[in-house]
Amino acid sequence: YAQAEDRLEDIYRNVRTAIGEMSAAFGPSYVRQDYIMKAVKNGEHWAAYWPTAPEHIRALGDAFVAGVEAYVAEHPERRPGYALDLEGWHCGAVGSTMILKWPLGTVEDDLKNKDQAPPFGSNGWAVGPSRSAEGCSIVMTDPHLTWKDLAVFYEARVHGGDLAMNGFFLVGTPVLALGNNGRVGWACTTGGPDTSDVYVLKLNPDNPLEYEYDGAWKQAQIETITIEVKDADPVEQMAAYTELGFLLGEPDLEKGIAYVGATPYFGQTGLLEQMYKMALARNCGEFYEALAMNQFMEQNLIFADVEGNIQYVRAGRTPIRPEGYNWNAPVPGNTSATKWLGIHDIADLVQIKNPPQGYFQNCNISPALMMLDSPLTPDKYPAYVYNVSWDKSNPRGRRALELLSGDDSITREEAMAVAMDVYDALSKPWQSALRGAVDAVGAERMQDAAFAKAVEDVLAWNGEFTPDSVAAPIVRSWRLKCAGAVDVAAIAKGEALSREHQAALLELLGQTLAELRVKYGESPVTWGDIHKVGRGGILFPCPCADFGDGANATETLMDVGTREDPPDSGIYVARKGSMAMMLMFCVADGIEAYSCIPWGQSADPASPHYMDQGEKLYSRRKFKPAWFDREELLGHVESEKVLQIP
């Protein structure tokens, strides 16, 4: 009921996404997306599973739908024209849609033989009692996703029977994704074992619907998928299924080959059962048992409990692969010699519990870099289980490691400061390079008062991307302009620049200042003047930063990606990054949690909770208490609703 009150339209959109029916409501731009969801039979699998699901799972999904229907019955004017009749199994289908984004992405990367970062990031870390000023374990979750569609979570506290859940839910689902119950808190960051593959098949030249397998021709199973499209004719597309997976795109008839995608997530319907079990876990051991169901996508799972344990698993439903093949690229599919040998037990995956360092972090980095002297090195695991390619190191991981390893008694305030850190690790190297350039070749330029003032501001900057900083806009524009023209790698390493590059550094700073004056006027602008968080035209100053790449990349721990909006306006509005932050202190008698989101709880522009948290919390780098204890919750009630549902 509460989700429907705040996010009714999103519920219907997410369900349509999950069952491949977006095109019928929103037009042809969703045809490809709908085809994929129908080809993997996401909705079909969940509809078939539902009558056989455990009674408590069916009750949970069906009651969730009843709550949505109760809201719609009271507010029929809020039901959008693209609404559809909801069923309990839709909750599971929505969850699986989010899970499938990762293995489907892996399949695409294998097909292209790419080795690059996916469009998902996150921060997560845990501290044990030995390094906590309060003697308790601490866990932080901070997923970095694009703020649209499934990725915009719903924050809630739920008490019902044995269930006690606090944190972030996928819209359209009733089970906690990230957060804590009364005794265990958990976080996820992108990264994990290689869970999916691509096979290349040899086609029969006389019949391209047949493929070679162990010396014989086998017939592909062909199905026609019909996609209804708003204001257009239905689209019919073929889906072909083989011994190893489903066909990816059109076959190459000239070469006589086709590619199929294979992932052990297709057809899985245990996600709600695993998440329910996670929500009931009373310690890290029971939480680990829930993870052993292997229904989560490839992720770094970080969790802690009130008993003082902290634990990490690089989780994912991982096939056992035959040796002798490059599983990062398409693998021969004409022989059963390449067929998977089963699924790895969770014990085979990269993991650690209560490391002697007393902490670990994973901000989309290699397990080898999670703590000082990490024992989680690649020599101990099969390459596809360890699976570190793009996630070797990044500015966020280096900064988190510096802060956590450098503090052996982390207070509550210090933990919050780590989570909300907006310091640029490249600020000092760039200040040093600027100072050296001014001393070596900048005497004439420093006669210009405006140039000298900008240099003074940059050199005096504390390195933090805060809304009041006048140096931050200069630094961002200047550093982006220097990419490709100055040896930015040398600057990052603290190495001296040639006189030629020093002169270019100052020339580009002069150009930057001129361009900023044209765009913003003669008066200095602050970071908050141009870097915003908000929606629906309601904008507030936004701290943190994410720009550049390679040796010139800045990503603060509190992290947002922006887009100039409107184009050429000089205003950059946050659209992805830190969006469901929760800091959990696992004290002996329960978990005390704090949270922060960039917008507000409601998607209704008329609601007072449309952008209130963006204004009062996110913009100011503040957490709010996530009241969880039932009595504590009842002391902070804004409104009440009693539902009686048959």
Secondary structure by P-SEA (a helix, b strand, c coil): cccccccaaaaaaaaaaaaccccccccccaaaaaaaaaaaaaaaaaaaacccccaaaaaaaaaaaaaaaaaaaaccccccccccccccaaaaaaaaaaaaaaaaaaaaaaaacccccccccccccccccccccccbbbbbbbbbccccccccccccccccccccccccccccccccccccccccccccccccccccbbbbbbcccccccccccccbbbbcbbbbbbbbbccccbbbbbbbbcccccccccccccccbbbbbbbccccccaaaaaaaaaaacccaaaaaaaacccccccccccccccccccccccccccccccccccccccccccccccccccccccccccccccccccccccccccccccccccccccccccccccccccccccaaaaaaaaaaaacccccaaaaaaaaacccccaaaaaaaaaaaaaacccccccccaaaaaaaaaaaaccccccccccaaaaaaaaaaaaccccaaaaaaacccccaaaaaaaaaaaaaaaaaaaaacccccccccccbbbbcccccccccccccccccccccccbbbbbccccccccbbbbcccccbbbbbbbcccbbbbbbccccccccccccccccccccccccccccccccccaaaaaacccbbbbbbcc
